Amino acid sequence: MRKSCFDKLAPWYLFLETISFGNQLQQCRISQIAELKEVKNVLILGDGNGRFLESLLKSNCNAEIESLDISRNMIGLANARITPLPNNSQVVFIHTDVFDWNFPKCKYDLIVTNFFLDCFTYSELTNLLEKISLSLKPQGKLIYGDFNVPNSLLIKTLTSLLLYGMYLFFRIFTQISANSLYDPTSLLIENKFILKNEKYYLLSFLKSQLWIKN
Ligand SMILES: C[S@@+](CC[C@H](N)C(=O)[O-])C[C@H]1O[C@@H](n2cnc3c(N)ncnc32)[C@H](O)[C@@H]1O
């Protein structure tokens, strides 16, 4: 399995995101935040530079939050982002490869995967979604925010080309293992998740879904 490394890209990540997509990725990340008031134990996987984390803390969320990432530089950026916030002590950073981590059983009310599952191959996704499912409490929530290939033929062609370029870029600069986007819907259904809500952005090129573990 290839281990990705976002360390070199980390200082450029926000700039590249903003020139490519403006604020749309952030809109997508935080679009379900109003539904998350009651959560007590949260795990954010591949949290990156912590923009979702910052918004969650600012939403007066009282949860204990674990923010996991393989990139030391991304964790440094996320830590610097939340340091000025009064409730930053709710957060514990975990520096590890998600595939080396022992997911605790039945612990979390919420697991967040924003622009994270797209880094993995289908077999890695299968493995990861089983662990995510076992780590959530019954009725626990999963936020899945990621790229999407819309149905309309013209937009589908454009987005497929864009995704091809993005995967090429990320495989060269971060060594991610995936070389295309897998829609995890069928794996989530196999793992007994039910879709509660979904929102689309940027001509449906971005989607945010809230799934509930049955
Ligand atoms: C595309 S970035 C997304 C970051 C953030 N979630 C966002 O919304 O912008 C993917 C993140 O996942 C992390 N990552 C990739 N592979 C990982 C792995 N195997 N274990 C833990 N983190 C990983 C990267 O370091 C990076 O911060």
The ligand as an SDF file (V2000), in Angstrom:
LIG
                    3D

 27 29  0  0  0  0  0  0  0  0999 V2000
   -7.2240   15.9120    0.4020 C   0  0  0  0  0  0  0  0  0  0  0  0
   -6.7080   16.2380    2.0440 S   0  0  0  0  0  0  0  0  0  0  0  0
   -8.2290   16.7350    2.8280 C   0  0  0  0  0  0  0  0  0  0  0  0
   -8.0050   17.4730    4.1120 C   0  0  0  0  0  0  0  0  0  0  0  0
   -9.2670   17.9950    4.8120 C   0  0  0  0  0  0  0  0  0  0  0  0
  -10.0910   16.9310    5.2980 N   0  0  0  0  0  0  0  0  0  0  0  0
  -10.0390   18.9050    3.9260 C   0  0  0  0  0  0  0  0  0  0  0  0
  -11.2650   18.8410    3.9320 O   0  0  0  0  0  0  0  0  0  0  0  0
   -9.4220   19.7410    3.2510 O   0  0  0  0  0  0  0  0  0  0  0  0
   -6.4930   14.5950    2.6640 C   0  0  0  0  0  0  0  0  0  0  0  0
   -5.9450   14.5680    4.0730 C   0  0  0  0  0  0  0  0  0  0  0  0
   -5.9100   13.2170    4.4930 O   0  0  0  0  0  0  0  0  0  0  0  0
   -4.6590   12.9250    5.0640 C   0  0  0  0  0  0  0  0  0  0  0  0
   -4.3670   11.5070    4.7880 N   0  0  0  0  0  0  0  0  0  0  0  0
   -4.1600   10.9240    3.5800 C   0  0  0  0  0  0  0  0  0  0  0  0
   -3.9150    9.6150    3.7230 N   0  0  0  0  0  0  0  0  0  0  0  0
   -3.9820    9.3530    5.0630 C   0  0  0  0  0  0  0  0  0  0  0  0
   -3.8160    8.1870    5.8420 C   0  0  0  0  0  0  0  0  0  0  0  0
   -3.5300    7.0060    5.2780 N   0  0  0  0  0  0  0  0  0  0  0  0
   -3.9680    8.2880    7.1810 N   0  0  0  0  0  0  0  0  0  0  0  0
   -4.2670    9.4750    7.7660 C   0  0  0  0  0  0  0  0  0  0  0  0
   -4.4250   10.6310    7.0780 N   0  0  0  0  0  0  0  0  0  0  0  0
   -4.2760   10.5770    5.7400 C   0  0  0  0  0  0  0  0  0  0  0  0
   -3.6700   13.8670    4.3730 C   0  0  0  0  0  0  0  0  0  0  0  0
   -2.5060   14.0900    5.1280 O   0  0  0  0  0  0  0  0  0  0  0  0
   -4.5180   15.1190    4.1810 C   0  0  0  0  0  0  0  0  0  0  0  0
   -4.4120   15.9860    5.2830 O   0  0  0  0  0  0  0  0  0  0  0  0
  1  2  1  0
  2  3  1  0
  2 10  1  0
  3  4  1  0
  4  5  1  0
  5  6  1  0
  5  7  1  0
  7  8  2  0
  7  9  1  0
 10 11  1  0
 11 12  1  0
 11 26  1  0
 12 13  1  0
 13 14  1  0
 13 24  1  0
 14 15  1  0
 14 23  1  0
 15 16  2  0
 16 17  1  0
 17 18  1  0
 17 23  2  0
 18 19  1  0
 18 20  2  0
 20 21  1  0
 21 22  2  0
 22 23  1  0
 24 25  1  0
 24 26  1  0
 26 27  1  0
M  CHG  2   2   1   9  -1
M  END
$$$$
